Amino acid sequence: MLWLLVPYVLFLGVLPLVDRVRPTVLGLPFLFFWLLAATLLTPAAVFLAWRGDRKRGRA
């Protein structure tokens, strides 16, 4: 279940550190790129949490 903390940390915990426009990554402001990457990593974290629960027989 600790995998479900990853999106929380990516969105809220690190946000003050990445709140800037420069540098740009792939033509996007850094903050927008960071939020996009966090959004794309969220399903991976949910899958890993589900897989871990399934191995323990909870699902």
C-alpha positions in Angstrom: 0.0 0.0 0.0 3.0 2.3 0.3 2.9 2.6 -3.5 -0.2 4.8 -3.1 1.9 7.4 -1.3 4.0 8.0 -4.5 1.3 10.1 -6.3 0.6 12.1 -3.1 4.3 12.9 -2.7 4.7 13.7 -6.4 1.7 16.1 -6.5 1.8 17.8 -3.1 5.1 17.0 -1.3 7.5 18.1 -4.0 5.3 20.8 -5.6 7.0 23.8 -3.8 10.4 22.5 -5.1 9.3 22.3 -8.7 7.1 25.5 -8.9 9.0 27.3 -11.6 8.7 28.0 -15.3 12.3 27.6 -16.3 13.8 25.2 -17.4 11.6 23.9 -20.1 11.4 20.1 -20.7 10.2 19.0 -24.1 9.0 22.5 -24.8 6.8 22.5 -21.6 7.3 24.7 -18.5 8.9 22.5 -15.8 5.9 22.6 -13.5 3.5 21.5 -16.3 5.9 18.7 -17.2 6.2 17.6 -13.6 2.4 17.4 -13.2 2.1 15.5 -16.4 4.7 13.0 -15.4 3.1 12.6 -12.0 -0.3 12.0 -13.6 1.2 9.4 -15.9 3.0 7.6 -13.0 -0.2 7.4 -10.9 -1.7 4.4 -12.7 1.7 2.6 -12.3 1.6 3.1 -8.6 -2.0 1.9 -8.3 -1.1 -1.2 -10.3 1.9 -2.0 -8.1 -0.2 -1.6 -5.0 -2.9 -3.9 -6.5 -0.3 -6.4 -7.4 1.2 -6.4 -3.9 -2.2 -6.9 -2.3 -3.0 -9.7 -4.7 0.3 -11.5 -3.8 -0.7 -11.3 -0.2 -4.1 -12.7 -0.9 -6.1 -9.6 0.0 -7.7 -9.1 -3.4 
